[in-house]
Amino acid sequence: MNWAQRLKRVFGIDIHACEFDGGAVKIIASIEEPELIEAIPAHVGLNRTDGPRSHTPAARGPPEGEFGFFD
């Protein structure tokens, strides 16, 4: 399984389709330096709260009764 397949399976991210219009996506770079990752959205006028994946899922408690720990 390649990294693109893992992203889709684990996070539901399809890197081959644009999340806005569903069109084909061409990967032109892989940026891994944290400073650049933070700088690029700011440079184009975006902040961390923009975009469809900007929210963090709500926290949830531990499972109850599912494994016999809380019975």
CNS distance restraints for C-alpha pairs under 8 A (distance, minus, plus):
assign (resid   1 and name CA) (resid   5 and name CA) 6.05 0.50 0.50
assign (resid   1 and name CA) (resid   6 and name CA) 6.65 0.50 0.50
assign (resid   2 and name CA) (resid   6 and name CA) 6.37 0.50 0.50
assign (resid   3 and name CA) (resid   7 and name CA) 6.16 0.50 0.50
assign (resid   4 and name CA) (resid   8 and name CA) 6.36 0.50 0.50
assign (resid   4 and name CA) (resid  14 and name CA) 7.28 0.50 0.50
assign (resid   4 and name CA) (resid  15 and name CA) 6.50 0.50 0.50
assign (resid   5 and name CA) (resid   9 and name CA) 6.09 0.50 0.50
assign (resid   5 and name CA) (resid  14 and name CA) 7.97 0.50 0.50
assign (resid   6 and name CA) (resid  10 and name CA) 5.84 0.50 0.50
assign (resid   6 and name CA) (resid  11 and name CA) 7.91 0.50 0.50
assign (resid   7 and name CA) (resid  11 and name CA) 5.42 0.50 0.50
assign (resid   7 and name CA) (resid  12 and name CA) 6.52 0.50 0.50
assign (resid   7 and name CA) (resid  13 and name CA) 5.51 0.50 0.50
assign (resid   7 and name CA) (resid  14 and name CA) 7.07 0.50 0.50
assign (resid   7 and name CA) (resid  15 and name CA) 7.91 0.50 0.50
assign (resid   8 and name CA) (resid  12 and name CA) 4.35 0.50 0.50
assign (resid   8 and name CA) (resid  13 and name CA) 4.41 0.50 0.50
assign (resid   8 and name CA) (resid  14 and name CA) 5.11 0.50 0.50
assign (resid   8 and name CA) (resid  15 and name CA) 7.62 0.50 0.50
assign (resid   9 and name CA) (resid  13 and name CA) 7.66 0.50 0.50
assign (resid  14 and name CA) (resid  18 and name CA) 8.00 0.50 0.50
assign (resid  15 and name CA) (resid  25 and name CA) 6.94 0.50 0.50
assign (resid  16 and name CA) (resid  24 and name CA) 5.85 0.50 0.50
assign (resid  16 and name CA) (resid  25 and name CA) 5.13 0.50 0.50
assign (resid  16 and name CA) (resid  26 and name CA) 7.41 0.50 0.50
assign (resid  17 and name CA) (resid  22 and name CA) 5.04 0.50 0.50
assign (resid  17 and name CA) (resid  23 and name CA) 5.42 0.50 0.50
assign (resid  17 and name CA) (resid  24 and name CA) 4.93 0.50 0.50
assign (resid  17 and name CA) (resid  25 and name CA) 5.49 0.50 0.50
assign (resid  18 and name CA) (resid  22 and name CA) 4.53 0.50 0.50
assign (resid  18 and name CA) (resid  23 and name CA) 5.12 0.50 0.50
assign (resid  18 and name CA) (resid  24 and name CA) 6.13 0.50 0.50
assign (resid  18 and name CA) (resid  25 and name CA) 5.83 0.50 0.50
assign (resid  31 and name CA) (resid  36 and name CA) 7.23 0.50 0.50
assign (resid  31 and name CA) (resid  37 and name CA) 6.75 0.50 0.50
assign (resid  32 and name CA) (resid  36 and name CA) 7.70 0.50 0.50
assign (resid  32 and name CA) (resid  37 and name CA) 7.02 0.50 0.50
assign (resid  33 and name CA) (resid  37 and name CA) 6.24 0.50 0.50
assign (resid  34 and name CA) (resid  38 and name CA) 6.26 0.50 0.50
assign (resid  35 and name CA) (resid  39 and name CA) 6.13 0.50 0.50
assign (resid  36 and name CA) (resid  40 and name CA) 6.03 0.50 0.50
assign (resid  37 and name CA) (resid  41 and name CA) 7.58 0.50 0.50
assign (resid  38 and name CA) (resid  42 and name CA) 6.99 0.50 0.50
assign (resid  39 and name CA) (resid  43 and name CA) 6.05 0.50 0.50
assign (resid  40 and name CA) (resid  44 and name CA) 6.48 0.50 0.50
assign (resid  41 and name CA) (resid  45 and name CA) 6.28 0.50 0.50
assign (resid  41 and name CA) (resid  46 and name CA) 4.90 0.50 0.50
assign (resid  41 and name CA) (resid  47 and name CA) 6.18 0.50 0.50
assign (resid  41 and name CA) (resid  48 and name CA) 7.84 0.50 0.50
assign (resid  42 and name CA) (resid  46 and name CA) 5.26 0.50 0.50
assign (resid  42 and name CA) (resid  47 and name CA) 5.91 0.50 0.50
assign (resid  46 and name CA) (resid  50 and name CA) 6.21 0.50 0.50
assign (resid  48 and name CA) (resid  54 and name CA) 6.49 0.50 0.50
assign (resid  49 and name CA) (resid  54 and name CA) 5.10 0.50 0.50
assign (resid  49 and name CA) (resid  55 and name CA) 7.22 0.50 0.50
assign (resid  50 and name CA) (resid  54 and name CA) 6.04 0.50 0.50
assign (resid  63 and name CA) (resid  67 and name CA) 7.76 0.50 0.50
assign (resid  64 and name CA) (resid  68 and name CA) 7.90 0.50 0.50
assign (resid  64 and name CA) (resid  69 and name CA) 7.46 0.50 0.50
assign (resid  64 and name CA) (resid  70 and name CA) 5.77 0.50 0.50
assign (resid  64 and name CA) (resid  71 and name CA) 7.78 0.50 0.50
assign (resid  65 and name CA) (resid  69 and name CA) 6.21 0.50 0.50
assign (resid  65 and name CA) (resid  70 and name CA) 5.06 0.50 0.50
assign (resid  65 and name CA) (resid  71 and name CA) 5.34 0.50 0.50
